[in-house]
Amino acid sequence: MMVWIFLVAAGGLSLLLTSYLRRYALSKSLMDIPNARSSHTVPTPRGGGVAIVLSFLLLLLFLPVVSLLPWSSAWALMGAGAGIAVLGFLDDHGHIAARWRLLGHFAGAIWALFWLGGMPPIALFGMSLDTGWVGLVLAALYLVWMLNLYNFMDGIDGLASVEAICVCLSASLIYVLAGFSVLAWAPLLLSFTVAGFLYWNFPPAKIFMGDAGSGFLGITLGIFSLQAAWASPTLLWVWLILMGVFIVDATFTLVRRLVRGDKVYEAHRSHAYQYASRQFGRHLPVTLAVGLVNVGWLLPIALCVALLGLDGVLGVIVAYVPLMILAWKFQAGAVEKEVGAQ
C-alpha cells in the first residue's frame, strides 16, 4: 500500500513541478514559437519535460532501498537519464552542434550498458544467442536510436506522454502476469511521473516537453527493455512490440528521407503522425489513436509472446506490418509537395 501511495505522490510531484516550470517559462519568455516546420500554431512554453526527469530520478532512489530495483539498474537509469536530460536542456536553451550531441548520446548509452552488464542474450527462434562485442555495439546504437526517435516523435500535443504511459503500464502488466513483478516498479514510477506532466501537455498543450524530456524518455525506455532482457531474453521482443508505433514511424521516415538524400539531422514535419494531425486538423485524434493502437493491438501481441509462446521475431513482424502500412498510408517521410500532388 505504501508503494502505491509513493507512486501517486510521484505523479503529484510531477504535476506541481510542471506547473512551476510553466510559470517560469512564461515569466522568462521561454516559448516555442511556431515556424514552417512546427505542428502547432500558438506560442507555447517549453521545457516541461524537466518535471518528469526530476520527479523520476529523485524518487527512483527509493526503489533499490526497498529492494524493488537492483542498484546496478538504478545507476544505469540515473546516470544515463540525467546526462541525456542535461544535454537536451542545454540544447533547448542554446544550440549544440549535432556531433557533440551524438557524442553525449553514446556516452550515456555506454554508461547504461556498463551498469547493466552489456548486451543480454537474444532469444532467436527458440535459441538464446550471445552476441558478444557485436551485441555491445548494436546495443549502444539501439539506445542512441531510441532517444533520438523519441525526440523525433515528440511533435504533437500529448503524443510522447501517452506513448510512454501506455508502454510502461503494458510492460508492467506483462511483468506481473509472467512472474517478473519486481521489474514492474520502475516503469510504473515513470508512468505516474509522465501522467503528472500529461495533465499540462494533453491537447491543447499548455507546455511542451522539450528535448530534455523526450530524450530522457527514449533512453529510459531503451534501458528498461535491456534490463528486462537480462531477466528473460523474450522480454526484449515484448518491449520492441510495445514501442512499435514510435519505432516504425521514426524508422520508416528516416529510411525514406535517407534514400531521398535529405539532411536527416535537419528539422522537418514529415512523420506519419504529423501528416495525420494535419489531415485531421488537430492533435487529439492522433494522440488518442496511438493510445488505442498500443492497448488494442500491440499489447495483445506482446502478451502472446510473453505468455503463450509466440516467437518474438514473429510477434514483431505481426505487430509491425500493419504499422508500416499505416506509415505508408499517411505518407511518412514524403515531402509536402509530394503529398499535395497526390
N, C-alpha and C positions, 0 to 999 in steps of 0.2 A: 504493500500500500504506500509506503514512504517513497518508493521509487517512482510510482505514478504521480504522486504529488510533486516530486522533483521534476518530472517531465513537463507537467503543466506550468510549473514555475519557470522552466526554461522558455516555454512559449511566451509567457507573460513578460519575461525579461527582454526577449527579442522584440516584442511589440512596443514596449516602452522605449527601448533604445532606438528603434526605427523612428518613433515619434520625435525623439530628441534630435536625431540626425536630420530629419526633415526640417525642423525649425532652424537648425544650424545652417543647413544648405540654403534655405530661403534668406536668412539674415546675411549670409556671405555671398549671395548670388551665385552659388554653385549649381548652375542649371544646365540641363541638356537642351540645347537649342536645336529645333528641327532644321534639317537640311535636306538636300536632294536624296540622300541615302537613308533617311530616317523613316521609321514606320509610325511615328507619332507626329502630331501637328501642333501640340501645345507645349511651350517650355515647361520642363518638369525637373524638380530637384533630383540629384543623382547621389550615389554613394551609400544607399540604404543597406546594401549587402554587408556592410561592415557590422551591422547589428547581428546578422547571422553568425559571422565569424567570431565575434567577441562572445556571444552567448554560448555557442557550441564549445569553443576552446576553453572558456573559463569553467564550464560545468562538466566537460569531458573528464577532468581530473578526478571527479567523484567516482567514476565507474571502475577504474583499477583499484581504488582504495577499498571498494566493497566487492572486489573480485568479479566484476561483471565485464571486464575487458583486460586483456594482458597488457602489462606496462609497455611491452615492445610495440604493440599496435597503437597504444596511446602516443608514444613518442613519434611514431611514423605519421600519425594524423596531425599531431600538434606542430611538429617541425615543418613538414611539407605544406600543411594548410596555412600556417602563419606566414611562411616565406612567400608563397604564391599570393596570398591576400595583400601583403605589404607591397609586393611588386605591382599588383593590379591597382592598388590605391595610388601609388606614385604615378602610374601611367594614366589613371583617371584625372589626376591633377596637373599633369605635365607630361608631354610625350616622351616615351623611352624608345630608343631605336629597337627595331624588331630583333636584331641579332642579340642584344643584351637581354631582351625579354625571353628569347628562346634559351639562352644560356641559363637564366634563372629557372626556367621551367624544367630543364634537365637536371639542374642541381636539386630541385625539390623532388623530382622523381627518384633520383639516386639515393637521396636521404631516406625516402619511404621504403625503397627496396632493401636498403641496408638493415633497417629495423624489422622489416617483415621476413627477412631471411632469403631474399631473392625471389625468383620466379618459381611458383609452385608447380608441381607436375600437372600436365594437361590430360584430361580424360578424353580419349580419342577412339571412337568406335570400340568401346569396351576395354581399351588398354589405357594404362597410366604411363604417360610419356614424359621423361625427364629431359628437358631441352638444354640444360647446361648454360654455357655462356651465351649461346644464341638466344635462349629464353630471356636472359637478363636484358639483352639489347631490345628484344621485342617488348618486354615489359616496360622498359623506360619509354620507348616510343608510344606504347599504348597509354601510359599515364599522361604524357605530354599531349597526345591527341585528345584524350578525354577532357583535359582542362581547356584546351583551345576550342574544341567543338562546343563546349558549354558556353564559352564566350560568344561563339557564332550564333548559337540558338537562343541567346537571351536578347531577343529583338522586339518582342511584343509583350504587352502587359500580362503579367502573371504566368507566362509560359514556363520559364525556368523553375519557378517556385512549385507550380503544380506537378511538373515532371519529377522534381526531387522528392516531393511528398509521396506521390504515387509509387515511385520506385522503392523508396525506403520502407514504406508501410507494407508493400507487397513482399519485399525481401524478408522483412521481419516475420510476416505471417508464414512464409515458407520455412524459415529457420525453426519456428515453433513446431510446425507440423512434421518437419524432417528430423527433429531431435537435436537441433543445434541452438536451443533457446538462448544460451549465453551470448551468441553473436548478435542477437536482435537489439540489444540495448543501445548501442552506438547509432545505428540507423534510426531507431525510434527518437533518440535525442535530437538528431539532425532534423527529422521531420517536424518535430514540435517547434524547434527554433525557426525553421523556414515558415511554418504556419503563422507564427507571430509577425514575421515580415510580410507575408502574403496579405494580411489584413490591409496593409497600406499599398500593396502592389497589385491588388486584384483590379481588373479592368472596371473603370478607367483608373490607371495607376496614379497615386499621389506622390510616389517617389520611385526612382529606378534603382536597380540592384548595383549596376556598375561592374567593372572588370574585377574589382576586389572580391565581390560576392560570387560572380559566375565562375571565375577561375577556381576559387576555393571549392565551390560545389563540385566542379568537374573532377578535380584531383581527389577530393574526398570520396566521391562515389567510386572512382577507379581503385583507390586503396581498399575500400570496403570489399570490392569484388575479388581482389587478390588475397586479402585476409580470409575471405570465405573459401577460396580455392585451397588454401592450406588446410582447412578443416575437412573439405571434401572437394576433389577436383571437379566434380559435376557442378558444383555451385558457381563456378566461373561462367559456365554456359547459362545458368539461371540469370545471372546479372546481365550478361550480354543480351539476353532476350528482353529483360525488363527495361533496359535502356535503349531498346530498338528504335523508338521514334527519333530520338536525337542522333543516334549513331547513323541511321540510314539517311536522314535528311542532310546532315552535315557532310557525310562522306560522299553521297551522291552528288551534291552540289560542288564539293571540292574537285572531284574527279572530272566532272563536266567542264568546270572552269579551267582546270589544268590542260585538258585536251584542247580547249579553245585557245590556250595561250595567254589567259588573263593573268594579271599580277594578283596571286591569291592572297597576299598579305594586305591588299587594299580593301577598305570597307565597301560593302555592297548590300543589296537587299534582294538577292535572287534565290534565297532558300524557299522551299515549298511552303513553309508556314507563313512566310512574308507575302508570297503571291496569294495564298489562301486568304489572309487577312485583308488584302486589298480587294479581292474578289467579293468577299462578304461585306466589306465596308466597315468592319470593326474587328477588334481583337477577341472579344469574349467568345464567339462561337468556335474559333480555332483553339483557344486555350481549353475550353470545355471538351472539345472533340479529342484533344490529345489525352486528357484525363480519362475519357471514355475508352479510347483505344488501349491505354495502359491497363485498365481494370477489366475490360470486356474481352480483349484479345490476347495481350501479352501475358498477363497473369495466369490465365488457364494453361497456356503452353508451358510456361515456366513451372507450374505445378506438375504437369505431366512429366517433365524432365526430372524434377526433384523427387517425386513420389511414385511415379508409375513406370519408371524405367525407360522413358523415351530417350533415345540417344541425343546428346547435347548438340552435336553438329546438325542433325536432322531437325531438332527443335528450332535452332537459329534460322535454318533455311525456311521452314514453315512460317516462322514469325516474320521474317524479313521480306519474303516475296510480295505479299500484299502491300507492305510499306513502300517497297520500291515502285510498285505500280502507282501508288498514290503520289510518290515523289515525282514520277514522270507526268502524271496527270496534272499536277499543279506546277509544272514547268520548272522544277528545281534546277538551278544552275543556268537557266536561259537568261539571255539579256532581254531587257524590257521591250526593245524594239521588235525582237523576235516574237514575243508574246502578243504584242499589239497587231502584228502582221498575220497572226493565225486566226 
